[in-house]
């Protein structure tokens, strides 16, 4: 059974010893100490890293897009109530006609609901209470107080444009598919954040070890300077030996300063990525063996998050094109309305009359609308077709590219593994050569320049080995990222309410 690649990534080698640390940092008494390995770095990034927060917050913003589309199908409730006083003149109110003052209390309520089937259902209810005061009584005195109740149901159904909701469903589906694609992309972005932090973890470790090796190299040159001074005082050294060694010692002193700055910079960058206090002291937990290249089963490229996300975008583009095609037709809707009413001098009587259903009113018809002149419908179809073709082309490219990237990344891992082992052997050979030439120089059988070259080569091999070690570990992480195995699909997310 093949273990998870992330588990294998936690193993690499450290053959160096602890040495002094840079002094350009706050007092150790005020520091907190934290031990980091690859697993803890990944967990910290996902838990509290600034980049993780930014990715999650950015993704949360996308929640609004499908909800804005679905809001077009909300229930819509409307209530209007008011009082009207009417004493306006009319054609019937001449000098010989009675003049009246009308006090009207009117309340209207409606509830409508659009559906993605291209249907709009509505309920309406209204009540009009009227009171009349005549300045002069007419020949026939009508009731001075009356109430009129009206209740109805309305139906509108798309028959041509947006045929039974084809366009509506296309728009809704496109929004939901785009949101799902963004959710998958979020996991990819979180994986990038973890990978960036792991790179920084290894850069910081390599910078630390490079600094320590620079210190060790300077100390070795200090011992050589002391030895050459003794030989010079005894008259055994060659002319120019001491100045050459002292010059190389100064070079090592400069190297200590530059590697110290590099170590401090990388450590500070790592603390910032992990959202840790700047006074925190980091201890790196590195196992002592180089992990071999893991044997992993072939990964189906279509299972990768980037491909799954792009497939959803292609589907969303196809749904939008379907909606545009449906909306390009003229609007032809079936319209149906059914009302019943009641009227009486009292509100109770009016409602009773309404409930009896003795005063029905029906309407059945067709509503036609056609917009033309700008060519918007045709251009909308073309635009959506272009977007569908674009997304399909991106998918085809990504299928090929992701297959190539995994193959290339695996090759790189194998190559760097071989380079790391070779760098380790090279470092051991350089160390042995330096030790032998050091003894030979002490016996007066080797020129100082040859010894200096050997010592410099030994230091360079140590640095090259550390860099190769870090490059191999980072390549393993990149391979896991390419296979979507660095973090799970359901990486933690923050929910806002």
Secondary structure by P-SEA (a helix, b strand, c coil): ccccccccccbbbbccccccccccccccccbbbbbbcaaaaaaaaacccaaaaaaaaaaaaacaaaaaaaccccbbbbbbbbbbbbbccccccccccccbbbbbbbbbbbbbbbcccccccbbbbbbbbbbbbbcccccccccccbbbbbbbbbbbbbccccccaaaaaaaaaaaaaaaaaaaaaaaaaaaaaaaaaaaaaaaaaaaaaaaaaaaaaaaaaaaaaaaaaaaaaacccccaaaaaaaaaaaaaaaaaaaaaaaaaaaaaaaaaaacccccbbbbbbcccccccccccccccccccaaaaaaaaaaaaaaaaaaaaaaacccbbbbbbbbbbbcccccaaaaaaaaaaccbbbbbbbbbbbbbcccaaaaaaaaaaaaaaaaaaaaaaaaaaaaaaaaaaaaaaaaaaaaaaaaaaaaaaaaaaaaaaaaaaaaaccccaaaaaaaaaaaaaaaaaaaaaaaaaaaaaaaaaaaaccccccccbbbbcc
